[in-house]
């Protein structure tokens, strides 16, 4: 019996790192955070998460899924992690928040001549707008916009899109007049000469919040989540995260990883 226990223990110790695999929900065309190149994936979020996985002996498996479906797959235990997740009380039932990996700043990006009557989000609730605005279905843009979306009168001015790629395509094809977009993503649009972006401008800030890697509380143990929070802190302290971010900087916008402040379940 003693020899059997020794053999089992030795087998556990020799399990390769690939036995720990995080299933990540991912979609295309959200530069600089997530980008597909052939059959592989890159981008700031991918690189940061892969480095965290390396630190704890885990690898990534990418599962293509639009944002709203990814949230459902988390609930069903079919995904382990999402990136770019903002905190709210409802999400804390399913997620532990590791990071944050970025301060997300959402702007209304669109045609200035259509939104001449708007200079801040509060005016949208008071007076509405003649423009049509696309946003990502299932995304959280702050309490003020949330209250606008629950107002039937104003909700008709919004189009809810399943993925970032579709949202951008609607704007660039003239199907909507504006989109709610991360300011860094907007600046990456401007670097792509094939996109007709000249007429679109960031008009005003809608919401800002820290965004995290959201790990599934139902598929990872409390001990594993604590390990991830400690590993993220180490990578921040030793400069590993800053080194990754440095390769994604733009002249128009400087990106930085905020101070670690992971949010774990009680």
C-alpha positions as CSV (number, residue, x, y, z in Angstrom):
1,X,0.0,0.0,0.0
2,X,2.8,2.4,0.9
3,X,4.5,1.7,-2.5
4,X,1.2,2.4,-4.3
5,X,0.9,5.8,-2.5
6,X,4.4,6.7,-3.4
7,X,3.8,5.8,-7.1
8,X,0.6,7.9,-7.2
9,X,2.4,10.9,-5.6
10,X,5.3,10.6,-8.1
11,X,2.8,10.5,-11.0
12,X,1.1,13.7,-9.8
13,X,4.5,15.5,-9.6
14,X,5.4,14.5,-13.1
15,X,2.2,15.7,-14.8
16,X,3.3,18.2,-17.5
17,X,2.3,21.8,-17.4
18,X,0.0,21.2,-20.4
19,X,-2.3,19.3,-18.1
20,X,-3.4,22.8,-16.8
21,X,-5.2,24.4,-19.7
22,X,-7.4,27.5,-19.5
23,X,-10.2,27.7,-22.0
24,X,-10.3,31.3,-23.1
25,X,-13.3,32.9,-24.9
26,X,-11.9,35.0,-27.7
27,X,-13.1,36.9,-30.8
28,X,-11.3,38.6,-33.6
29,X,-10.7,42.3,-34.5
30,X,-10.2,43.9,-31.2
31,X,-6.7,45.4,-31.7
32,X,-4.5,45.9,-29.8
33,X,-5.9,43.4,-27.3
34,X,-6.9,40.4,-29.4
35,X,-5.8,39.8,-33.0
36,X,-5.9,36.7,-35.1
37,X,-3.0,35.8,-37.5
38,X,-3.9,32.7,-39.5
39,X,-4.5,29.9,-37.0
40,X,-2.8,31.7,-34.1
41,X,-3.7,34.5,-31.8
42,X,-1.8,37.5,-30.5
43,X,-2.5,40.8,-28.8
44,X,-1.9,42.5,-25.6
45,X,-4.5,40.6,-23.6
46,X,-3.3,37.3,-25.1
47,X,0.3,38.0,-24.3
48,X,-0.4,39.1,-20.7
49,X,-2.6,36.0,-20.0
50,X,-0.1,33.7,-21.6
51,X,2.6,35.1,-19.3
52,X,0.4,34.6,-16.3
53,X,-0.2,31.0,-17.4
54,X,3.5,30.5,-17.8
55,X,4.1,31.7,-14.2
56,X,1.8,29.1,-12.8
57,X,2.4,26.3,-15.3
58,X,-0.8,26.6,-17.4
59,X,-1.4,27.1,-21.1
60,X,-4.2,28.6,-23.2
61,X,-6.8,27.0,-25.4
62,X,-8.7,29.6,-27.5
63,X,-12.4,29.1,-28.1
64,X,-13.9,31.5,-30.6
65,X,-17.1,33.0,-29.2
66,X,-18.9,36.3,-29.3
67,X,-19.0,38.2,-26.0
68,X,-22.5,37.5,-24.9
69,X,-22.1,33.8,-25.7
70,X,-18.9,33.7,-23.8
71,X,-20.7,34.9,-20.7
72,X,-23.1,32.1,-21.1
73,X,-20.3,29.5,-21.5
74,X,-18.8,30.7,-18.3
75,X,-22.0,30.1,-16.5
76,X,-22.2,26.6,-18.0
77,X,-18.6,25.8,-17.0
78,X,-17.4,25.5,-20.6
79,X,-14.9,28.4,-20.4
80,X,-12.3,29.3,-17.8
81,X,-11.4,32.9,-18.5
82,X,-12.3,36.0,-20.3
83,X,-10.3,39.2,-20.7
84,X,-11.4,42.9,-20.6
85,X,-14.0,42.2,-18.0
86,X,-15.2,45.1,-15.8
87,X,-16.4,44.4,-12.3
88,X,-20.0,44.6,-11.2
89,X,-21.9,42.8,-8.4
90,X,-23.8,40.5,-10.7
91,X,-20.7,39.2,-12.5
92,X,-19.0,38.5,-9.1
93,X,-21.3,35.4,-8.8
94,X,-19.4,33.7,-11.7
95,X,-16.0,35.5,-11.8
96,X,-12.9,36.2,-9.8
97,X,-11.2,39.3,-11.1
98,X,-7.4,39.0,-11.6
99,X,-5.5,42.2,-12.4
100,X,-6.6,44.7,-13.5
101,X,-4.8,44.5,-16.8
102,X,-5.9,47.9,-18.2
103,X,-7.8,51.0,-17.4
104,X,-10.5,51.0,-20.1
105,X,-11.8,54.3,-21.3
106,X,-14.9,54.2,-23.5
107,X,-15.7,57.0,-25.9
108,X,-18.5,57.7,-28.3
109,X,-16.7,57.5,-31.6
110,X,-18.6,58.8,-34.6
111,X,-19.5,61.5,-37.0
112,X,-19.3,65.0,-35.3
113,X,-21.9,66.4,-37.7
114,X,-24.5,63.9,-36.5
115,X,-23.9,64.4,-32.8
116,X,-23.6,68.2,-32.6
117,X,-26.2,68.3,-29.8
118,X,-24.1,65.9,-27.5
119,X,-21.1,66.7,-25.4
120,X,-21.6,64.3,-22.5
121,X,-23.6,61.2,-21.7
122,X,-26.1,63.0,-19.5
123,X,-27.4,64.9,-22.5
124,X,-28.3,61.7,-24.2
125,X,-30.7,60.8,-21.4
126,X,-32.2,64.3,-21.3
127,X,-32.6,65.1,-25.0
128,X,-31.9,61.9,-26.9
129,X,-30.1,62.0,-30.3
130,X,-30.8,61.7,-34.0
131,X,-27.8,59.4,-34.5
132,X,-27.7,55.6,-34.2
133,X,-25.1,54.2,-31.9
134,X,-23.8,50.6,-31.9
135,X,-22.6,48.9,-28.8
136,X,-21.5,45.4,-27.8
137,X,-24.3,43.2,-26.5
138,X,-23.6,42.1,-22.9
139,X,-20.9,44.7,-22.3
140,X,-21.1,47.0,-19.3
141,X,-20.6,50.7,-20.0
142,X,-21.4,52.1,-16.5
143,X,-24.5,52.8,-14.5
144,X,-25.4,56.1,-16.3
145,X,-25.6,54.4,-19.7
146,X,-27.3,51.4,-18.2
147,X,-30.1,53.6,-17.0
148,X,-30.4,55.1,-20.5
149,X,-30.7,51.7,-22.0
150,X,-33.5,50.8,-19.7
151,X,-35.5,53.8,-21.0
152,X,-37.6,52.7,-23.9
153,X,-37.6,56.1,-25.5
154,X,-33.8,56.3,-25.7
155,X,-33.1,52.6,-26.2
156,X,-34.4,52.8,-29.8
157,X,-31.2,54.9,-30.7
158,X,-28.9,51.9,-30.0
159,X,-28.1,48.8,-32.0
160,X,-26.8,45.8,-30.0
161,X,-24.1,43.9,-31.8
162,X,-22.8,40.5,-31.0
163,X,-19.1,41.1,-31.7
164,X,-16.5,43.9,-32.0
165,X,-15.8,43.1,-35.7
166,X,-19.5,43.5,-36.6
167,X,-19.7,46.7,-34.6
168,X,-16.8,48.3,-36.5
169,X,-18.2,47.1,-39.8
170,X,-21.5,48.8,-39.2
171,X,-19.8,52.1,-38.5
172,X,-17.4,52.0,-41.4
173,X,-20.1,51.0,-43.8
174,X,-22.4,53.9,-42.8
175,X,-25.0,51.7,-41.1
176,X,-24.7,53.5,-37.8
177,X,-23.4,57.0,-36.9
178,X,-21.3,56.1,-33.9
179,X,-20.0,53.3,-31.7
180,X,-19.0,53.0,-28.1
181,X,-15.4,52.0,-28.3
182,X,-12.2,51.7,-26.2
183,X,-10.0,54.7,-26.9
184,X,-6.9,52.5,-27.5
185,X,-8.9,50.4,-30.0
186,X,-9.9,53.6,-31.8
187,X,-6.2,54.7,-32.2
188,X,-5.4,51.3,-33.6
189,X,-8.1,51.7,-36.2
190,X,-6.4,54.9,-37.3
191,X,-3.1,53.0,-38.0
192,X,-4.9,50.8,-40.6
193,X,-4.7,52.6,-43.8
194,X,-7.3,50.4,-45.5
195,X,-10.1,51.5,-43.2
196,X,-12.0,54.7,-44.1
197,X,-11.7,56.2,-40.7
198,X,-11.0,59.8,-41.5
199,X,-14.5,61.2,-40.7
200,X,-14.8,59.5,-37.3
201,X,-13.7,61.1,-34.1
202,X,-13.7,60.4,-30.4
203,X,-16.5,62.8,-29.3
204,X,-16.6,62.4,-25.5
205,X,-15.8,60.0,-22.8
206,X,-18.7,57.7,-21.8
207,X,-17.2,55.5,-19.0
208,X,-13.9,54.4,-17.6
209,X,-13.2,51.5,-15.4
210,X,-10.5,49.0,-14.5
211,X,-10.8,45.8,-16.6
212,X,-9.7,42.3,-15.5
213,X,-9.1,38.8,-16.5
214,X,-12.3,37.1,-15.3
215,X,-11.6,33.6,-14.1
216,X,-14.5,31.2,-13.7
217,X,-15.2,30.6,-10.0
218,X,-16.9,27.3,-10.9
219,X,-14.0,25.7,-12.7
220,X,-11.1,27.0,-10.6
221,X,-10.7,26.5,-6.8
222,X,-10.2,29.2,-4.3
223,X,-6.6,28.1,-3.8
224,X,-6.0,28.4,-7.6
225,X,-7.5,31.9,-7.7
226,X,-5.3,33.0,-4.8
227,X,-2.3,31.6,-6.6
228,X,-3.2,33.7,-9.7
229,X,-3.6,36.9,-7.7
230,X,-0.1,36.4,-6.1
231,X,1.4,35.5,-9.5
232,X,0.0,38.6,-11.1
233,X,1.5,40.7,-8.3
234,X,4.9,39.1,-8.8
235,X,4.8,39.8,-12.6
236,X,3.8,43.4,-12.0
237,X,6.6,43.9,-9.4
238,X,9.4,42.4,-11.5
239,X,8.5,44.4,-14.6
240,X,7.3,41.4,-16.8
241,X,3.9,43.0,-17.4
242,X,5.4,46.4,-18.3
243,X,7.8,44.7,-20.8
244,X,4.9,43.1,-22.6
245,X,2.9,46.4,-22.7
246,X,5.9,48.3,-24.1
247,X,5.6,46.5,-27.5
248,X,2.0,47.8,-28.0
249,X,2.5,51.5,-27.4
250,X,1.4,54.1,-29.8
251,X,2.6,57.7,-30.2
252,X,-1.0,58.9,-29.7
253,X,-1.7,56.9,-26.6
254,X,0.4,55.4,-23.8
255,X,-0.9,52.2,-22.3
256,X,0.0,51.1,-18.8
257,X,-0.9,48.2,-16.5
258,X,-2.6,49.6,-13.3
259,X,-1.5,48.6,-9.8
260,X,-2.7,45.1,-9.0
261,X,-6.0,45.0,-7.2
262,X,-7.5,41.5,-7.8
263,X,-11.0,40.9,-6.5
264,X,-11.5,37.4,-5.2
265,X,-14.6,35.7,-3.7
266,X,-14.9,35.8,0.0
